[in-house]
Amino acid sequence: MLKIKFSHEYPKSHQQKLATLLRVELKHRMDLSDELVNYDTVYLDGDAVGYYRLPNGLVLVLYFIGDKGIPFTTIRRATGKKQTYYQSKIGQVFEVVLVEDKSDQTSLFESGKGDNNGRGEDAGEAGLRPDVQGDVGGVGQDRETERVDARTGD
């Protein structure tokens, strides 16, 4: 099963265990509203509340509907490979995983097998396509660190 991994407990997910990817949007971080950023990045760490720091530049906004019927988003750093990967997974179900052991957060993109060893690329170099947006059966219009398992591509 595909996995979408989070390093903290995010209230936005309502502890849903499965979620279907509905849509993928390529955005510039500066174009995101403060309300969306606050909603998407707030996390719980024991009794403390924190906010995940989003990367500057281009990001992917992933739209999910969870197994309790509650929609949520996650904002991830954008690369051409990630955009292509997530676009190809629209309509598929992901397991929502809380990764407590940070060493288990091996990323295909951070391991040097993805985009330019993690060095920034502009949209043209990274193969990002702002004109391509995903949609499933009429659903809508077209943060946290990206985690893709290097062994499975999930």
C-alpha positions as CSV (number, residue, x, y, z in Angstrom):
1,M,0.0,0.0,0.0
2,L,1.1,3.5,-0.7
3,K,2.1,5.6,2.3
4,I,2.1,9.3,3.1
5,K,4.4,9.9,6.0
6,F,4.3,12.6,8.7
7,S,6.9,13.3,11.4
8,H,4.3,14.7,13.9
9,E,0.7,14.3,14.8
10,Y,-1.2,16.9,12.7
11,P,-4.8,17.9,13.9
12,K,-5.7,18.4,10.2
13,S,-5.7,14.6,9.6
14,H,-8.1,13.8,12.4
15,Q,-6.2,10.6,13.1
16,Q,-7.5,9.1,9.9
17,K,-5.5,6.0,8.9
18,L,-6.3,5.9,5.2
19,A,-6.7,8.7,2.6
20,T,-7.4,9.0,-1.1
21,L,-5.3,11.5,-3.1
22,L,-7.8,13.8,-4.9
23,R,-5.7,16.5,-6.4
24,V,-2.1,17.9,-6.7
25,E,-1.4,21.6,-7.2
26,L,1.9,23.3,-7.9
27,K,2.1,26.6,-6.1
28,H,4.7,29.1,-5.0
29,R,5.0,29.3,-1.2
30,M,4.4,33.0,-1.3
31,D,1.0,32.5,-3.0
32,L,-0.4,30.4,-0.1
33,S,-2.7,32.1,2.3
34,D,-1.6,32.5,5.9
35,E,-4.8,30.5,6.9
36,L,-3.8,27.6,4.7
37,V,-0.2,27.6,5.9
38,N,-1.3,27.7,9.6
39,Y,-3.9,24.9,9.1
40,D,-1.5,22.7,7.2
41,T,1.6,23.2,9.4
42,V,0.3,23.1,13.0
43,Y,1.3,19.9,14.8
44,L,1.1,18.5,18.3
45,D,4.2,17.4,20.2
46,G,3.0,16.0,23.5
47,D,1.3,19.0,25.2
48,A,3.1,21.5,23.0
49,V,1.9,23.0,19.7
50,G,4.4,23.7,16.9
51,Y,4.3,24.8,13.3
52,Y,6.3,23.0,10.6
53,R,8.5,25.3,8.6
54,L,7.6,25.2,4.9
55,P,10.3,25.4,2.3
56,N,10.6,28.6,0.2
57,G,9.9,28.4,-3.5
58,L,7.7,25.9,-5.3
59,V,5.6,23.5,-3.3
60,L,3.0,20.8,-4.0
61,V,-0.3,21.0,-2.3
62,L,-1.7,17.5,-2.0
63,Y,-5.5,17.2,-1.3
64,F,-6.7,14.0,0.4
65,I,-10.0,12.7,1.7
66,G,-9.6,10.4,4.7
67,D,-11.4,7.3,5.7
68,K,-13.6,9.3,8.1
69,G,-14.7,11.4,5.2
70,I,-12.7,14.4,6.4
71,P,-10.6,16.2,3.8
72,F,-7.1,17.5,4.5
73,T,-4.0,18.8,2.7
74,T,-0.3,18.4,3.0
75,I,2.2,20.8,1.5
76,R,5.5,19.3,0.3
77,R,8.6,20.6,-1.4
78,A,8.2,20.5,-5.2
79,T,10.4,18.7,-7.6
80,G,9.5,17.4,-11.1
81,K,9.9,13.8,-9.9
82,K,7.6,14.4,-6.9
83,Q,5.0,16.2,-9.1
84,T,5.0,13.3,-11.6
85,Y,4.9,10.7,-8.8
86,Y,1.9,12.3,-7.0
87,Q,0.1,13.1,-10.3
88,S,0.3,9.4,-11.1
89,K,-1.2,8.4,-7.8
90,I,-4.4,10.5,-7.9
91,G,-7.4,8.4,-7.0
92,Q,-5.3,5.9,-5.1
93,V,-5.5,5.2,-1.3
94,F,-2.5,6.0,0.9
95,E,-1.9,4.7,4.5
96,V,-1.3,7.8,6.7
97,V,1.8,7.0,8.7
98,L,3.2,8.8,11.8
99,V,7.0,8.2,11.6
100,E,8.3,8.4,15.2
101,D,11.8,7.1,14.4
102,K,13.3,9.9,12.2
103,S,15.9,7.5,10.9
104,D,13.0,5.7,9.1
105,Q,12.4,8.8,7.0
106,T,14.6,7.8,4.1
107,S,13.6,9.8,1.1
108,L,14.2,8.8,-2.4
109,F,14.7,12.5,-3.2
110,E,17.1,13.0,-0.2
111,S,19.2,9.9,-0.9
112,G,20.6,11.3,-4.2
113,K,18.4,9.1,-6.4
114,G,15.9,11.9,-7.0
115,D,16.4,15.5,-7.7
116,N,19.9,16.9,-7.9
117,N,20.8,15.6,-4.4
118,G,18.4,17.9,-2.7
119,R,19.9,21.1,-4.2
120,G,17.3,23.5,-5.4
121,E,16.3,23.7,-9.0
122,D,14.0,26.1,-10.8
123,A,10.8,24.8,-12.3
124,G,12.3,24.4,-15.8
125,E,15.3,22.4,-14.6
126,A,13.3,20.3,-12.2
127,G,10.7,19.4,-14.8
128,L,7.9,21.0,-12.9
129,R,4.7,21.6,-14.9
130,P,2.6,24.4,-13.5
131,D,0.0,23.9,-16.3
132,V,-0.7,20.2,-15.2
133,Q,-3.0,19.8,-12.3
134,G,-4.8,16.6,-11.2
135,D,-8.4,16.0,-10.5
136,V,-10.6,13.0,-9.8
137,G,-14.1,12.6,-11.1
138,G,-15.1,16.3,-10.7
139,V,-13.7,16.7,-7.2
140,G,-12.6,20.3,-6.8
141,Q,-10.4,22.4,-9.0
142,D,-7.0,22.3,-9.6
143,R,4.7,20.6,4.7
144,E,5.9,18.6,6.6
145,T,8.9,17.0,5.0
146,E,8.5,14.8,1.9
147,R,9.0,11.2,2.7
148,V,9.2,8.6,0.0
149,D,10.5,5.1,1.0
150,A,13.5,4.5,-1.2
151,R,12.8,0.8,-1.2
152,T,9.2,0.9,-2.4
153,G,8.9,4.4,-3.9
154,D,6.0,5.1,-1.4
